[in-house]
């Protein structure tokens, strides 16, 4: 699972230079497609059924599948295959989707796949795949879906380490060659308030953006205790099984909450900057409050200063500590005013303030699927994987800075960052992190942990 083979080393992380660099990542013969690549080359007729496969059957995957199936007003859609490593998750998801969407769910027993390689079999049966496994698995699944010539909706983040990002960037370049449509679950890009606010900022509503702030401060999302899991299973769990059931607390599979959650806010900042990305970062973090073996190895707080090539900075916080100041928001200060991006307001130093008016705006989670399926049916350009990969890398850069306590270069991090994945994917695999005699997992120690 060490994905070291494809390397992109950008010197300037803006969209134009990114496209120049990624255009030549994959040379030679095109990867063979498992389906006829011309099927939707000129769009799909309104009457043509689009077959969907769901990879990763947890709550977010089930929700994404439901939103994909809710695009039926554009044309027929059907869920035909599902894959997960845990059969109970698949069965539960399937039952709920059948209740909600009835005739649009037709996943026969032989098309319900269980195991670490189940995703390949499910992908082969579909026109579009929904990738909603824990993030560590996404690079190999994105790569496989592109190899098979399928359209993709992938949840964020798209990777947990630099080798994974490199794999995804290579897949993005190949997907463009094939004309594949790929959506990434950074749904703010499909939310009218954000779209209009960002456009005004990019048009100079508050001048040059020099200071930006991003926050995801809140409570712990969830935890699966080993004792409860083993009681339910009636046996001891292997370390792989436990970490996958309680995946949020292990960096190889989650990316830490700076990557799994805070990516939303960091992505908005990159978007406001015109799809430019930080060139370096420094920060601090640790685990001050959230103690216990079931909280794995991740930090409960991160604070990062990201610097962009033009000298502007983003000051970032994410925290999972109860009783503290909470905020999930993004802000920009420019040479001619300020903006609360998350509240969709702009306050120039001269002239009238502006606020987006919500006039029946559609839910962004649904809108992102509506837009993707519209692009598939009408052969519109739709490629979100590049900025999804680089916003994931922005979050990873921040984590590398907080884990190490040193300033980390984006160029070096992307080129030399190490794989976090287990050497093999199996229930008895040798895991990259293991509990000590007291059941506690070792955490990164700033000043000691090495970013490269």
N, C-alpha and C positions, 0 to 999 in steps of 0.2 A: 504493500500500500504506500510505499515511499514514492511520491510523485515528483521526482527530481528531473525528469527528462526534458521538459520544455521551459525555457527561461526567457523572460522579458526583463530588460533592465532599462527602464525609461529614465531619461535625465530630466525631462519636464513632463509633469503628469497632467497635461491638459488634453481635452478630447481630440484636438486635431493631431497633436504629436502622437497620442496614443494610437490613433487609427493608422498613422504611417508605420508605426512599429509593429503592431499586431498583424498587419496585412501580410507580412512575410514569415510569420511564425511557423506555419506548416507548409513545407514545400513538398514536391513530388506528387505522386498519385493521390487523388482524393480518397478519403476513407470510404470503404464500401458501405452502402446503405442496405439495411435489412428490408426496406420497403421500396416501392416505386417512388423515387424522389419527385416525379412529375405529378403525383396525385393532386397536390394543391398548388402546383407551380403558378397557376393562373387564378388562384382563389377557388373556393368551394361554392358550388351552387347552393342557393338557399335551401334546396330540398335535400342536399347531400348530408348524410349523417357523419358527424365527427366522433370518432371513438376515443375514449379517455381511459388512461390507466392511472391509478393512484399508487404511489410508492411512499410508504410511511403513513400508517393509519391511525395516528393519534388525533388529538382534538383539532389541531391546526390543519392537518391533512384532510380530515373529514369536512372541516369548514370550507377549505379551498375546493374540494370536490363538489360540495353542495353549491358553491358559487359558480363553478364551471357548468354544472348541470342547469343552473338557473339562466344560462344564456340561450335557452331553447327558443326564445322569441326571435332569435336571429336565424335559427335553423335547427334541425334535429341533432341532438347530442345523446351519447349513451356511455355510461361507465361499464367497461367490458372486462377489466382486469384489475387486480389489487395485489400488492406485495408488502410484506412486513417480516421482520424476524420473529415476531411474537404472534402466534395464532389467535390468542384471545383478543389482541388489539384489532386484528383484521376482522374477526367475527363481530365484535361489538360495533365497529365502524360500519360494516356492511349492513347490519341490522338497522342501524339508525338511518343510513342513507336510503335504504329500501322504504322505510316508513315515510320519509320526507319527500322522496322523488319517484317512488313507485316504478312506473313503466320505463323510466330513463335509467334504471339500474338493472343490468343483466350480467352479473358476474357469476358464471357457472362454476361449480366446484373445481373443475380442472383448470380454471383460470384464476384460482386463489393460490398464490405462491408464498411459501414460507422459507426463510433462510437468508443467509448473507448474499447469495447470488440470485435471489428471487427477483430482484429488480430487472435483471436482463430479460427474463421470460415475460414479465408484465409489459415492459417497454415494447417488445416485439409485436404485441397484439394491438397497439394503439396508434392513433394519429398524433395525439398530444399526450404528454405525460405530466403529471403533477408530482413534484419532488418535495416531500415534506418530512423526510426522515430527520433525525438530529443532524446538525450542520456538518459534522466531521465526514459524513458519507457523501456529501453533495458533489464534490469534485469528480469522483469516479462515476457517479450516476449521471451528471451532466455530460461528461465525456462519452459515456455509453449511449445516451440518448441522441447526441449529435452524430455519433458513429452510425447509429441505426437510422438517421435521417428523420427524427421526430421533432415536432414543435414541443416547447417546454414551458411550463410554469414552475418556477422553483422558488421555494421560500428563501428568506434571508436568514442569516448570512450565507453566502455561497461557499465559504471555506472557513477553517479555523487556523490555518497556518499558511505561510508563504508558498510552500510547494503546491498546496491546494489551489491558491490563487493563480499561480502560474499555469496549472492545468486548466483552470476555468478560462483564463485569458486566451489560451490556445484554442480551446473549444469554441469560444466566442468568434474567433477569426474564421474557423472552419464552418461554423453555423452560418456566417454571412455569405460564404462562398455557396452554400447550399440553399440560401434563401429561406432559412428556418426562422420562425417567429419565436422569440423567447421573452417571457415576462419574468420579472423578479418581484418578490413580495415586499417591495418598498412602496407601499400603497399611497404615500403622500404625493407621489408623482401623478396620481390620478384623482387628486382631491382639488376641487375648483379653487378653494381658498388659497392653498399652497401654490397652485399653478399661477394664479393671477398675481400673488404677492411676489413670487420669485421673478416673474417676468418684469414687474415694475422695478425691482431691485437691479436686475440685469440691464434695464433700460436707463439706469442712472438716477432713480427717484431720490436716493439719498447720497449720491456721489460715489466715490470710491470706498469700498468696504475695507475697513482697516482692523476692526476688532469684532470678533464674533464669539458667541457663547452658546453652548449646547449642554442640556441636562437630561438625565434620566435618573432621578432620585426618587426612590419609593421603597416598597417592601419586597421581601423575598417572594418570588412567584409561587413555588411549591417545593416540596421535598418528599422523597419516597424513602422511608426508613428501612434499613436492611432487615430489622427484626420483623416488621410488618410484612415485607415482601416474602420472607422465608416462612412466616406463619401461613400466609396465603398459599404458598407453593407446597407446603408440607415437607420441605427439604432445604438443605443448604444450597445457596446459589453459588455458581462459579463467579470469579471476580469480574469477568466480562459481562455476565448476565446482570449482576448487580449494578455495574456502572452504566449499562445501557438502560436499565429500568430507572435509574436515578441520574440520567445523563446530564442534567443541568449543572452538576457540580464537578465535572471533569473537563479539563481544558481541551483535551484531544478531540472530544466529541461535541462540546458546547462552544468553546472559544472564550469562555468566561463571559459574564454578563455585559461587559463592554462591547463584545462582538455580537452576542445573541440579541441584546435589546438596544443598547445605545447606538448601534449602527444606524437606526432610524434617524436620530438627531444629527449624527456626523454626516450622513448622506445628504441631509438637507443643507448643511453648511457647504459641502462640496458642490452641490447643485447651485446654491446662491453664488458661489465663486465661479460659475461657468464651467462646471465639470473639471475644475482644477483640483489638485490633490496636494496634501502637505508634503513638504520635502524632508521634514524632520520633526521629532517630538521628544519632549521630556516630561516626566511626571512622577507621581508618587501614589502608592496605594498599599493595601494590606487587608488583613482580616482582623478587625478590632472587636467585633461583637458576635458575629455568626460562628460560633464554635461548635464542635462536635463531629464525630466520624461521618455522619450522614451528610455533612456539608462539604465533603470532599476536599478539593485543593484550590478552589477559586477564591478570589478576594471578595470582600463585601463592600469595598470602595476603591474608586480610581479617580484621580484628578490629573488631567493631561493638558499641556500647552502644545498645540500643533502650530507649526510655522509654515506658511506658504511661500512660494518662490518670490512673490512681490513684497515680502516682509510682513504681510498681514498675519494675524494670529487668531486662532480659535482656542478659547479656554473652555475645557470640557470637564464635566463631573458626572459620574454615575455612582449610585450608592444603594445598597440594600440594608438599611438599618432603620428599624422602627423608632418612631418618636422624634425624627429629625425633619428638617425642612424638605418638603417634597416638591418636585417640579419635573414635568416632561415637556420641554420647550426648547425653542431655538430663537436667537436674537442676533441682530446685526447693528453695528454702529458704523456710519459712513461719514465722509467729509462734509455732508450736507444734511445730516439728520440721522434718525434711528428707526428700527423696525422690530416689532415683536412678530417674528415670522409665524410662530405657532398660533398666534391670535389673529393673524392676517391683517395687521395694522402697519401703517407707515406714517411716521411723524417727521416731516422735513423741517429744517430750521427756518425755512421761509415758505410761505404758502400754506394751503389747507392740508390737514391730516386726512388720511384715507383709511377706510376699513372695508374689507370684503363683506358683501351682504349675502348671507346664505338664503337663497331663494329656491328651496327644494333640491339642494345639492344631493346627488346620489351617494350612498355609502361607498367610500373609497375601496373597500375590500371587494365589493361587487363590481365597481366600475373598472378595476384593473382587469378583471376577467372579461367583462363586456368588450373592452378595448382590444384585448388580445385575440378573442374569438372573431371580432370584426376584422382584424388584420389578417387572420388566417383565411376567412371566407372571401375577402376582397383583395387579397395579395398586397397588403400595405406593408411598408417597411416597419418592422417592430423588433428592436434589439435593445434590451435593457441589461444584457449580461456584462457588458464592459464596465459600466458605472457600478453595477452590483458587485463586481469583483473588486474594483478599486475602493469602493466604500467599505467593503469587508476588509480590505488590506489596511485602510485607514484605522479601523478599529483594532486590527491585529498589531499595527504599529504602536498604537496607544498602549496596548497590553504589554508589548515588549518593553516599552519605556517604563511602565509602572513595576513590572516584575523585576527589571534590572536596576532601576534607579539611575540609569545613565541616559544621555541623549542618544537617540537612535535615528539613523538615516533611513529614509524611505527606500532609496536606491539600494543600499546595502541590505536592508531587511528583506526586500523583495527578491534580491538575488541570492542571499546567503542564509535566509531564515530556514530553520530545520523543520523536518516533518515531525508531527506529534503523533501520528497514527501508529497503532500496534503493528508489529512486523507481519502478523497474519491475522485474519479475521476468522476466529473460531471460538467456540464457547470455552475452550480450555487455553486460550491464547495467553502468552506472556504479556502482561499489560504494561504500558509505559509508566504508570504510577500505581503503587501498591500500598496498602495500609501497613503501619508499623505494628509492633507487638501490642500497643495500646489501642489499636483499631483506627488511629488517626492517620490521615494522609499528609505527607510532606508538602509544604507550599513553597513557592518561589520566595527567596530571601533577597530583597533589594541590596545591591552592593556585592552580592555573591553570584546571583543568577546571571548567566551570560546570554545576551540576545542573539548572538550568531554562533 
